[in-house]
Amino acid sequence: MADGDEDLPRDAKIVKSLLKSMGVEDYEPRVIHQFLELWYRYVVDVLTDAQVYSEHSGKAAIDCDDVKLAIQSKVNFSFSQPPPREVLLELARNRNKIPLPRSIAGPGIPLPPEQDTLISPNYQLAIPKKQSAQAVEETEEDDEGVDPNPPHEQKMDMPQHTPQRVSFPLVKRTK
């Protein structure tokens, strides 16, 4: 081992030799401490679970079967196995039985519907309808029988116009 290995604890030397056996030559010194922390935490979790299993079965001490059960439950909880290949193939066959919809788009890049694009109108203007000249004359004829100088208390009946809505796109479209 290297010169600084004499003052390292036994567990740190084991982690260092594991890294070396895996071909890892260059690493920061704190990597050893991180592996040690992970190692200790895992061992404490497994032994705590083994103790719970031992107490549940009515034993006074932890035995090998309790530790094996704790490790197995830890592996089953931490790692999930992918489904078998046969199950995946069956799912793929069922999915591929349904044909894809035919493309109705013409040549070029298929675009989403116009209402889902950014070039569709996104605001409206309210433009009042203008009265035609004939409608103005008719209203003047109706007003002839009425006093030409109405008192100030009476309000003039103004014709109510319904506004017309017009939409404008933001971008000029060319075809």
Disulfide bonds with the S-S distance in Angstrom:
none
